[in-house]
């Protein structure tokens, strides 16, 4: 299924529960989104979640690509459950962190102490157990904040934490 979402602004966080994606394109200015790997927000028991996790894994083995965010400027984007290899992205502001890089680099001792958002986001990623994640710099917020977060994400790239 091919879907193109162009310029969807949200004031509050829009959470998508238990969805899978096959050739979905986001472009333009987009609000605050969280793509959640859980199928239900109240009951997150293994009995309910496991069949969906198995379906999602099988589903993503068969798609060429899941989601394209390369032409979108998000206010916030949090994604779980989509393998980074299936996400088309803009490498200047949307970078991949892998579990291996996050755990094996001595980057925390070398990072600017003012860079707190991305280490926090990386810690949240490590807590999920997923192998990788795309970190997306918000590009539609206040200019000063956007520039700071983008600069700090690029610092992680320079330290070899993200690619």
Long-range contacts (C-beta under 8 A, 24 or more apart in sequence): 5-30, 9-75, 10-75, 13-76, 15-41, 17-41, 18-52, 20-55, 20-56, 20-59, 20-60, 20-66, 21-63, 21-66, 21-67, 21-82, 22-59, 22-63, 22-66, 23-63, 23-64, 23-65, 23-66, 23-68, 24-66, 24-67, 24-68, 25-67, 25-68, 25-71, 26-67, 26-68, 26-69, 26-71, 26-72, 26-74, 27-71, 27-72, 28-71, 28-72, 28-73, 29-72, 29-73, 29-75, 29-140, 30-72, 30-73, 30-74, 30-75, 30-77, 30-140, 31-74, 31-75, 31-76, 31-140, 32-74, 32-75, 32-76, 32-77, 33-74, 33-76, 33-77, 33-78, 34-76, 34-77, 34-78, 34-79, 35-77, 35-78, 35-79, 35-80, 35-81, 35-82, 36-80, 36-81, 37-80, 37-81, 37-128, 37-130, 56-81, 60-86, 69-94, 69-134, 69-136, 70-94, 73-139, 73-140, 74-136, 74-138, 74-139, 74-140, 75-138, 75-140, 75-141, 76-136, 76-138, 77-136, 77-138, 79-133, 79-134, 79-136, 80-128, 80-130, 80-133, 81-130, 83-131, 83-132, 84-132, 84-133, 84-134, 85-132, 87-134, 89-134, 89-136, 93-136, 93-137, 93-139, 93-150, 93-153, 94-134, 94-135, 94-136, 94-137, 95-134, 95-135, 95-153, 95-156, 95-157, 95-162, 95-163, 96-132, 96-133, 96-134, 96-135, 96-162, 96-163, 97-122, 97-125, 97-132, 97-133, 97-135, 97-156, 97-161, 97-162, 98-131, 98-132, 98-163, 99-125, 99-126, 99-130, 99-131, 99-132, 101-160, 101-161, 101-162, 101-163, 102-126, 102-161, 105-159, 105-160, 105-161, 107-156, 107-159, 107-160, 107-161, 110-159, 111-155, 111-156, 111-159, 112-152, 112-155, 114-152, 115-152, 115-155, 115-156, 117-149, 117-152, 118-149, 118-152, 118-153, 118-155, 118-156, 122-156, 122-161, 135-162
